[in-house]
Structures are given as C-alpha cells and as structure tokens.
C-alpha cells in the first residue's frame, strides 16, 4: 500500500490555503470549511457524501464546496487517491469577482459538488501548482483571477441564498454557537435561544447544516484552533484554550477534519 503524504501551503496575508495529498487509509470525518473549497482528483478515486447524496470524484473531476457545506471523504478503494485542493475565503472570492466585473457582485453558489470539466480542472491545477510551487506573487494573482472566473462561469448556478422556514431556528442556534464557541452550552440553552424544543432544534439544525449542533460546535473550536496555531500559540496551549481534553485529543480531530496534524499546519503557517 502506498505511503500517505501531504503538503500544505497557507498565505500569510490573504485567506487562501492549498493542500496536495495522497490518502489510502485516511477517512475525513464529516466537516465543513469557512471557505469556498475547490478540489481536483489527480489519481485514484475518492468517495464522499454532500448535501444528502453520495458522490465519487475520479481523475480530472473538480469538487466544489460552498462555505459551511458539510461533507466527508474516503478512498474509494485500497489504492487510495491523490488530490489537490484550494480554500478561498468568501471575502477574497467577492473581491476578485467585483474586480473582474467592475461592480459589486453577489457570492456564487455551487450546486453540484462534482463537476466534470477538463478546462476547469486544468485552471485549478495551474493555480494550485503556482501556490505550492512558489510562483511570483503577480503570477499567483493572475492565476487566481483566471481560476475564479472559470469556476463561476463554468460551475456556479446562482447567488448564495438563505434558507427559510426551519432554517430560522437553525440560524438562531448557529449564531449562538458562533458567538459562544468555547462555552459549555446545553441542549436546553439552544432550545431556549430558538424558542422551541430540543428535538426540534436538533432536527432543524441537521436539516439546514447537515450535522448535529455538537459537531458544529467542535468544528468551530477546530477553526479557532487553526487561527491560534497560525498566530504562533503553542499547540498544547491551543488545545486547552479551545476546549479539547489535551493535545492528543486536538490532534485526532484536527486530522479527521483537515487531513493534517496541527504541527504540519503550524509549519505551513510559519
């Protein structure tokens, strides 16, 4: 079985990160990102669930995840898969699109998690290679604009929309969790905030965001851990600050959701 490996890159001054990895045993726990995330399978096949459906990405296919799009991931077979992925902050996406259009634009929505488009895959690969390959800043900016333009023109289906109905309950709960990510909130706390029962909260939240409130709370803590690690806080201290039992506990969940260790992420940030 091939050895697993990963390389990670993080911009020091813009919300853009990239990873190149091969996984044969690693399984991603269900998670989401604050960013738009665009992946491209180079070799093998990876299977995942997103938006209630199962998908498989094979060589040349592009995966497109909106911010807070819950998904998991695993090798389709024992041979594993090699892939590249780029994470772009919503603010950066908006900045690039506004610049391209010469006016204010809305954020795009990618309705299909897997897109079979060789031209789009080539654009994403070129951007990714430039980021990890140390290309000059001007070249990276040019490729970023080209890739965002291609992604929106060839794969986006419309502007981001806000869910209604039970989404109102879920949105209030999510806002509370975002405001208090490190607090030891209870199901009763969430129910009082939403003005409904604990079961109704759980059902509405899963329907709107694809995971339980406790999973989302842990994800928020992992995101905060990433910010602290990137800022130079020691990993053991980060674990304590973000509500994990110890550094090993943080490391396990960090790997399950992000595909690398906190130490590897710190190295990329530095």
C-alpha positions in Angstrom: 0.0 0.0 0.0 1.4 3.4 -1.0 2.6 5.7 1.8 0.3 8.6 2.7 1.7 12.1 2.4 0.5 15.7 2.3 1.9 19.2 1.6 0.2 22.3 2.9 0.5 25.9 2.0 -1.0 29.0 3.6 -0.8 32.6 2.5 0.5 34.8 5.3 -1.7 37.8 4.4 -4.8 36.5 2.4 -7.5 33.9 3.1 -6.1 31.3 0.7 -4.7 27.9 1.5 -3.9 24.8 -0.5 -3.1 21.1 0.1 -1.6 18.4 -2.1 -2.1 14.9 -0.6 -2.3 11.2 -1.2 -4.5 9.1 1.1 -5.0 5.4 1.1 -6.4 4.9 4.7 -7.3 8.3 5.9 -11.1 9.0 6.3 -12.4 12.5 6.7 -14.9 13.0 9.4 -18.0 15.0 8.4 -16.9 18.6 8.5 -17.1 21.9 6.6 -14.9 24.9 6.0 -15.4 28.7 6.4 -14.2 29.0 2.8 -15.1 28.0 -0.7 -13.1 24.8 -1.3 -12.2 23.5 -4.7 -10.5 20.2 -5.2 -9.2 18.2 -8.1 -8.6 14.4 -8.1 -5.3 13.6 -9.8 -5.1 9.9 -9.4 -7.4 7.1 -8.0 -10.9 7.9 -6.7 -12.4 9.4 -3.6 -15.9 9.0 -2.4 -17.8 11.4 -0.2 -21.3 12.5 0.8 -22.5 16.1 0.5 -26.0 17.6 0.5 -27.6 14.3 1.2 -26.1 12.4 -1.8 -23.1 10.1 -2.4 -20.5 11.2 -4.9 -17.3 9.9 -6.4 -14.5 12.0 -7.8 -12.1 10.4 -10.3 -9.1 11.9 -12.2 -9.9 15.2 -13.9 -13.1 15.9 -11.9 -13.5 19.1 -9.8 -15.1 19.2 -6.4 -16.8 22.4 -5.4 -17.9 23.1 -1.8 -19.6 26.3 -0.6 -18.7 27.8 2.8 -20.2 25.6 5.5 -21.0 22.8 3.1 -20.8 19.6 5.3 -19.0 16.7 3.6 -16.8 13.7 4.5 -14.4 11.8 2.4 -12.6 8.5 2.0 -10.6 6.4 -0.6 -13.0 4.6 -2.9 -10.7 1.5 -2.9 -7.4 0.2 -1.4 -5.3 2.1 -4.0 -6.3 5.4 -2.4 -6.3 8.8 -4.2 -4.1 11.8 -4.8 -5.8 15.2 -4.9 -5.2 19.0 -4.8 -7.5 21.4 -3.0 -7.6 25.2 -2.7 -9.5 27.0 0.0 -10.6 30.6 -0.8 -12.2 32.9 1.8 -15.6 34.4 0.8 -14.2 37.9 1.1 -11.4 37.1 -1.3 -13.9 35.5 -3.8 -16.1 38.6 -3.6 -13.0 40.9 -4.0 -11.9 39.0 -7.2 -15.4 38.8 -8.7 -16.0 42.5 -8.0 -12.7 43.4 -9.7 -13.5 41.2 -12.7 -17.0 42.7 -13.1 -16.1 46.3 -12.3 -19.0 46.4 -9.9 -20.4 44.8 -6.7 -21.5 41.2 -7.3 -23.0 38.6 -5.1 -21.2 35.5 -3.8 -21.7 32.5 -6.1 -23.4 29.2 -5.3 -22.1 25.9 -6.5 -25.0 23.5 -6.5 -23.1 20.4 -7.8 -20.4 19.1 -5.6 -18.7 17.3 -8.5 -18.1 18.9 -11.9 -16.6 17.0 -14.9 -14.9 19.8 -16.8 -11.3 19.3 -18.1 -10.8 23.0 -18.7 -11.8 23.9 -15.2 -9.6 21.2 -13.8 -6.6 22.5 -15.7 -7.2 26.0 -14.4 -7.4 24.8 -10.8 -4.3 22.7 -11.2 -2.3 25.6 -12.6 -3.4 27.8 -9.6 -2.6 25.1 -7.1 0.8 24.4 -8.6 1.7 28.1 -8.5 0.7 28.4 -4.8 2.7 25.4 -3.7 5.5 25.9 -6.2 6.5 29.4 -5.0 5.4 31.3 -8.1 5.9 35.1 -8.0 3.0 37.0 -6.4 1.9 38.6 -9.7 1.6 35.2 -11.4 -0.4 33.8 -8.4 -2.8 36.8 -8.6 -3.3 36.3 -12.3 -4.0 32.6 -12.0 -6.3 33.3 -9.0 -8.4 35.7 -11.2 -8.4 33.3 -14.1 -9.5 30.3 -11.9 -12.2 32.2 -10.1 -13.6 33.5 -13.4 -13.6 29.9 -14.8 -15.2 28.5 -11.7 -18.1 31.0 -11.7 -18.7 30.9 -15.4 -18.5 27.1 -15.8 -19.8 25.7 -12.5 -21.7 28.3 -10.4 -25.5 28.1 -10.7 -26.6 31.3 -8.9 -26.1 33.6 -5.9 -26.0 32.3 -2.3 -29.4 32.1 -0.8 -30.5 32.0 2.8 -32.8 29.1 3.9 -36.2 30.0 5.4 -38.7 28.0 7.5 -36.9 25.7 9.9 -33.7 27.5 8.7 -34.8 30.3 11.1 -34.5 28.0 14.1 -31.2 26.6 12.8 -29.8 30.1 12.0 -30.5 31.3 15.6 -28.8 28.3 17.0 -25.8 28.6 14.7 -25.5 32.3 15.6 -25.5 31.4 19.3 -22.8 28.7 18.8 -20.7 31.1 16.7 -21.0 33.8 19.5 -20.1 31.3 22.2 -17.9 28.6 20.6 -16.0 27.8 23.8 -18.9 27.9 26.2 -20.3 24.6 27.6 -23.8 25.2 26.2 -26.5 22.6 26.7 -29.4 21.4 24.5 -31.7 23.3 26.8 -29.7 26.5 26.2 -30.1 26.1 22.4 -33.8 25.3 22.8 -34.4 28.5 24.8 -32.5 30.5 22.2 -34.6 29.1 19.4 -37.9 29.1 21.3 -38.7 25.5 20.6 -38.0 22.0 21.8 -34.6 20.3 22.0 -35.6 17.8 19.4 -36.9 20.5 17.1 -33.6 22.3 17.4 -31.6 19.1 16.6 -33.9 18.2 13.6 -33.8 21.8 12.2 -30.1 22.1 12.6 -29.3 18.8 10.9 -31.7 19.7 8.0 -30.1 23.1 7.5 -26.5 22.4 8.0 -26.0 18.6 7.6 -24.6 17.9 11.1 -25.6 17.9 14.8 -25.1 21.1 16.8 -22.4 19.4 18.8 -20.5 18.5 15.7 -20.7 22.1 14.5 -19.5 23.4 17.9 -16.5 21.1 17.7 -15.8 22.4 14.2 -15.9 26.0 15.4 -13.4 25.1 18.0 -11.2 23.5 15.4 -11.4 26.6 13.3 -10.4 28.7 16.3 -7.5 26.3 16.9 -6.3 26.9 13.3 -6.3 30.7 13.9 -4.4 30.3 17.1 -1.8 27.9 15.7 -1.3 30.2 12.7 -0.7 33.0 15.1 2.1 31.1 16.9 0.3 29.9 20.1 1.8 26.6 21.3 -0.3 23.6 20.3 -0.7 22.3 23.8 -2.0 25.7 24.9 -4.3 25.8 21.9 -5.9 22.6 22.9 -6.7 24.0 26.4 -7.9 27.3 25.0 -10.3 25.6 22.5 -11.9 23.1 24.8 -10.1 19.9 23.9 -9.1 17.5 26.6 -5.4 17.6 25.6 -3.1 18.0 22.7 -3.7 14.4 21.5 -7.4 15.0 21.5 -7.0 18.1 19.4 -4.6 16.3 17.0 -7.0 13.5 16.4 -9.9 15.7 15.5 -7.7 18.1 13.5 -6.5 15.2 11.3 -10.0 13.8 10.9 -11.4 17.1 9.7 -8.5 18.8 7.9 -6.3 15.9 6.8 -3.1 17.0 8.5 -1.7 17.4 12.0 -1.6 20.7 14.0 2.2 20.6 13.7 2.0 20.3 9.9 -0.4 23.2 9.8 1.9 25.3 12.0 4.8 24.6 9.7 2.8 25.8 6.7 1.6 28.9 8.6 5.2 29.8 9.6 
